[in-house]
């Protein structure tokens, strides 16, 4: 029979709340296995008879037999007819058997690859999972036409049946690729066709694919400065050398683009841009600069990675046509997503690719996650084709414009002695720059503790002449909610820094 301490150890496993989702016989089996691994039960040690152990634990004999049977199948015990069950001789060869377990093992720094270390040290991309005030890039989901979406999803299931439960082709479902091509051609002036669209889970996945498929470790990539932090981190994790290019009111300084290329012994292989609505400044790249970037890419046989992340939300006239539609040399990769225009949980993004890149990118995508779920793809295709997407975007455009104006007024009213708002012509967030010497990181942290999420501007810049401040997302909250949050933020900043 087990000693008292051993029996109590098994009882502790049975009663452990963390193990209660497991069947009873599995909990007993794992408890006995751990006693063997820890060396508490030595090689050749007899185990209690199943009937006796069942009585001691207050369980059925069948439960003990199931536990012993699994231990025998895994090689931890031997069962001898007429003699009972014993700890197997094979357990003598288990690595680390009998050594005390280290309680702090999980806190040790693991040995990672250089790429893994770069990813870990970069901190990943911080998503604002909870819609708290001013979290940038978070859309209004309370106004989403959920009933329409549910109806379209039922239509998809009725038409496709169990076929919708299978894998999607790696490139994506053809109805959605067709709908996206038609949409970007009409609304963004793109030159797309269904066979050139690759469906992905996010723009971040698209950036990772570009970094890994188009460039090698040590290659240089030019990017706006400041720039979207997710792009910089994707490029750093891939071992690329990011070369910052400064901005002005008309977007990225293309003259600096040419200078950076001329000054380098290694010609940059790509440039990353957010030309329609630069992140985070909100600047729009002028037409002459768009054409100059295209010419630069042609001369250097480099790629233009165009992230059109929230171009649907432009509040003053029509947005400028995308660079991809102007590029007759097929050097532009166009990236789009429905995370901000619809809802984050949809997890559908896409790339419009030059014909020569469709096959390589699709094959590479199979090594990441294989495919996107078919049912949301097919539902989204109908949502676009039936005009619901356009109607929703138009509704949100008016709503967001109002909220932008409300936030600008509130910032000027309650934070005029702290920050200057840079009111954007589009998008879902507003940059605000400090007009006094306030430590950005500490201010962002104090706001977070008060329930307000901000993104510091300095974290988005690689150059030293950046302006400190923060981004304030305004899309997801009503004017009343914005007013409460601005007053909270004003109180926090004035209490701690003024």
N, C-alpha and C positions, 0 to 999 in steps of 0.2 A: 504494500500500500504506500501511497505518497506520504512523505513527511508532512507535518502540519504546514510549514512554510510553502512547500510545493503546492499543496492543495489550495491554500489561500491565494497563491499566484494564479491558479487556474480560475478560481472564483472571481478574482479581480478582472480577468479578461472577459468573463461572461457578463459581468455587470458594468463594464466600461461603456459609457455613453457613446464614445467614438466608434464602438464596434457593434452597436445595436442594430444596425441595418443588415448585418451578416446573419445567416442562419445559425442556430445554436450549435450544431455539430461543427460548423466551420470555426466558430470562436474557440471551442474546446480543442479542436485539431491544431489551431495556430498557437494556443497557449502551451500545449505540450511540445510542439515543435520549437517554440522559443526556449523552453527549459532545456531541450537538447542542444540547441545552438549555443546557449550560454554555458554549457558544460555542467549544468546543475544535475542533469540526468546523464550519467557517464555511459560509455560503450558497454553493452552487455547488461545494463541495469534493467531489471524486470519492471514492467508497468503493471498497475493494479488490474485485476480482473474487471472486465467490462461491467459485470453486475455490481461489484463492490464500488467502483467509481461512480456508477449511476446513482447508487444509494447515497453516497457522500455528497454528490452535487445536486441531488434532487431532480434528476432528469431521467428519461427513459433509457433502457439498455440499448435500444435501437440507435439512439442518438450517439452513445459512446461507440457503438460498433461502426457507425458511419465515420466518426472521427478517426478511429483506429484504421479503418480501411483506407482512408485517404493518406494517412501517415505511412502505411505500408506501401501504397502505390507510389509514393514519392521517395521511398527508400530510407525513411527515417527510422522505421522499426521493422523487426522481423516477427513473424507470427508462426509459432511452432505448435502443431496439433498436440494437445494433451499437456503442453507446458506453459502456454500463454504467450504474451507479447514482450519483446525485449528491444532495447535500443540497438540499432543496427551497427555492425562493424564498419559499414561504409561511412558513417558519420565521423569517424576518426580523421578522414581526409578533408573534412569541410574547412575551408580557409577561415582563420580567425576564431575557430571554435574554442569556447572556454575563456576567451579574453573578455574582460569587462567592457561593456558598451560605453562609449563616450557620449555623455549627454549633450555636449556642445558640437558634435560632429557636423550638424547642419550649418553651423555658423562659420566653418572653415572656408577659406577662399578656394574655389575649385580651380583646377588647372584648365584653362581655356585656350583655344586657338587664338592667333593674333586677330582674326576676324571676330571671333566671339568676344574677346576682350574689348575690341573697339566698339562693338555693339553695346556691351554691358556698361562700359565707362561713359558712352554717349547718353545713357539714361533712357534710350527709347524715345518714343513720341508720346507725349502726355495728352491723352484724350480726356475731355471733361465729361465724365460719365453721367454725372447728375446735372440737371439743368439749373444751375445756380446763377444768380445775377452776374452778367457781364462775361460769362464764359464765351470766348470767341468761337465763331463758326458753328454755333448750335442753332438749328432752325426752330421755328414755331411748329410744333406737332399737334397742338390742340385743335388747330383749324384744318388739319388734314382730312380730306373726304374719305374717311375710313369705310363708310357704307358702300361707296362706289368701288373701292378696292376689294372689299369682300365679295361683292357681286361679280366682279371680273375674275376673281380667283375661283369662284364656283363655276363660272363658265369654262375656265381652263381645265378644271378637274373633270367636268362633264364631257368636254370634247376629247381630251387626251387620255383620260382614264389612268390606268396603271403605267402608261408610257411616261407620264409626268413624274413618276417615282424613280425613274432610271437616271443614269448619268447624263449630264449635258455633254455635247461635244466640247473639247477643250477650248475651242475658239468662241463658244457661246451659241445659244439657240438662234437659228436664222431669223425668226420673226423679230426678235429684239435687235439684232444687228441691222436689220433692214429699217426698223423704226428709228434707231439712233442715227443711221446714215441720213435718212430723210430729214430728221430734226436738225442736225448740225449743218446740213447743206442749206436749209431754209433760214435758220435763225442765226447761224454763226458764219455763214459764207464759206463753209468748208468745201473741200473736194473729196467727198467720201463715197464709198460704195460698201454694201454689206460684207463683201469678201475682204475688205480692208479693216474691218472693225474686230477688235479682240475684247471680249467681255472679261472683266476682272472683278475682284471683290472690293477694290478701293484704289484711289490714286496713289496711296503709299505702295501698294503692290506694283503699280505701274512704274513708279520711280525705282523700286528695287530691281525690276526686270531691266529697265534701261541701263542702270549702273552695271549690272552683271553681264548683260548680253552685248552691249555696245562698247564697253571700255574694259581695259585690263588694269590690274593693280599697278599703281604708280602713274597712270594716265591723268592728265589735267582736264578739269571741267570748269568752265566759267559759270558763275552764277551771280545774280543780283545781290547787292548788299545794301540794306538788310534783305533777308530772304526767308522763305518758309523753312522753319526749322526741321520739318520732316524730310525735306529734300536734302538739306545739308547732312543730316544724320544718315540717310540712306547712302549717300555718296561716300561719307567717311567710313561707314561700315564695310563698303565694298573695296576699301583701300585706295580710293581715288584722291587726287590732290585738288581740293577746291580752291579756285582763284577768285576772290571777290572783285566785283566790278561795281563802282559807285553809281548812284542814281541822281537824277535831278527831277524837276517838275514834269518832264516829258518821258520819264521812265529811265531805263538803263542807259548809261553813257556809252553809245556805240563807238565813239572815238576811242574810249578806254578799252573797249572790246578788241579793236584792231591793235591798239598799243600793247595790250597784254599778250596777244598772240605773237606780235613782232619781237617782244622782249624775251620770249621764252625760247629755249633751245629745243623744247618739245612742243609742237603745235597742239593746242587744246583740241580734244576730240569731240567736245560737245559744249553747248551752252544751255543753261536752264533759265527759263523766263516765265513770268506771269504777266504777259503783256496787256491783257484786257483790263486787269484790275490788280496792280502790283500788290503783293503781300509783303509788308503790312502797310505801305504808304498810301495805297489806293490810286497811285498814278497810272495813267493810260499811256502805253508806248505809242508815240506818234507814228504816222504812216511812213514818213521818210526814214525813220529809224527801223521800222519793220522791214522795209525793203533793203536797208543797209545790212541788217542781221542776216537776211536771206542771202545776200551777196557774199557776206563773210563766210557763211557756211559752205557756199558753192566753191569759193576760192580755196578754202582749207579742207574741203571734203569732210566737214564736221557735221554733227547732228544738232538740230534745234529741238529741245524738249520743252514743249509749250503746255503749261498747266493752266487750263481755263476753269479754275476751281469754282467761281461763283459768278460767272458772266451773265447769268439770267437776271441778276438783280442790279440793274443799272437805272438810275433814277432821273437822269437828265438826257433825254433823247435816246436814240438807238445806240447800242454798244458797237464799238469798232469791230469790223470783221476780223476773224482769227488769222494768225500768221500762216497757218497751214493752208488756208485757201489761197494765199498769195504766192506760195512757194511752188513754182513750176519745176524746180529741180528735185523735188521729192526728198528733201533732207529734214523734214519736220515730223516729229511724233507729237500728236495731239492727245492730251489727257483730259478726260472729263469724269464726273462722278454725279450720282444722284443723292449723295449723303446730305448735302445742304439744300438742294432744291426740293427734295421730298422728305426723307427721314433717315437718320443714321442707321437704324436697325435694318434697313434694306440691304446694305452691303453689296452694292453693285456700282462698279466703275467701268471705265472702258478706255481703250486707246484706238485712235485712227492712225493706221500705220502706212508708210510707204510700201508698195507691193513687195519689194525685196525683203522686208522685215517680217512679213506676216508669218511665214513658216518658222523662222528661227524663234520668234517671240512666243508663238503658240507651243512649240516643243518645250521651250524653257518653262513656260507656265505650267506644263504638266508635272514638272519637278517641284513646284511650290505647293499647290493644292489641287491640281488636276482639273477642276471645273467649278463653276458656280451652280447653285441649286436651280433646277429647271423651273419649278413652279413660280418663284418670284420673277424670274426672267420673262416667262410667258405672260404673267399678269401685268408686268411693267410695259411689255410691248403693246398690249391692248390699251393700257392707260394712256400711252402716248398716241397711238393711232386713233383712238376715239376722241381725242381733243381734251381729255381731262388734265393732262400734264400742262399744256399751254394755259388752260383756264386757271389751274392752281397757281402757276408761276405768276400770272397777271394779278391774281388776288394778293399773293404774298408780296409782290413788288410794291403795291400800294400800301400794304400794311407795314412793310419794313421801312419804306420812305417816311411814313408818319412817325414810326418809333425812332428812326435816326434823328429826325428834327426835334422830337421830344427830348431825347438824350442830350443833344447839343445844347438845348435851352437849359436843361437841368444842370449840366456841367458848368455853363456860364453863370448860372444863378448861385450854385452852392460850392463850386470848386474854382472860382475865378482867381483866387489868390494862390492856387496850387498848381493848376495845369492849364494848358491851352489846347482846346479841342481842334483837331484837324479834320473837319467834316468831309467825309468822302462822298464822291459822286455815285458810288455804288457799293455793293458788298453788304456784309452783315456785322461789321465791327468798325469802331472808330478809334483811330490813334489819338492819344492825348500825351503831350510832352510836358515835362516839369518846367515851370518857370522860376523855380527856386531850387536850392541845393538840397535834394531829398534822396536818401539812399533807396534806389529802386528795389533791390531785392528785399530789403526789410519792409518796405511799404507794401509790396505784393504779398508777403507772408502775413503781415498784420491784417490785411484785407481778407485773406483766406480764412484766418481764424475767426473773423467776424461774419463769415458766410458769404463773402464776395470773391469771385474768381477773376483774376486779372492775368494777362500775359505780358511780362516785362519786355519792353522794346529792345533793350540792350542784349537780351539773349538771342535775338534774331540777327545780330550783326557780327561780322568778323573783323571789321575795321574799328579803329579806336575813336574816330570822330563821330560816333553815333550819338544820337540824342536820347536821353533817358526818359522814361515814361511808361505807358502801358496801353494795351489794346482793351477796348470795352465792347463786348458783344452786346447788341441791342435787339436781335431778331426774336429771341424766344420769350420776351417778357412784355407785358402790357404797360402802357404809360404809368398806371398806378404802381405797378411793381417796380418799374424803373425809378420812380420818384423815391420810393422807400429805400431802394438800394443805393441811390446816389447820396441820400442823406446819411445813410449808414457809413458809406465810404468817406464822406466829408468829415464825419465825426471821428472816424478812426485816424485819418491823416492829420487832422488838426490837433487831436489829442496827443499823438505820438511824435509829430515831426514839426510842429509850428509853435 
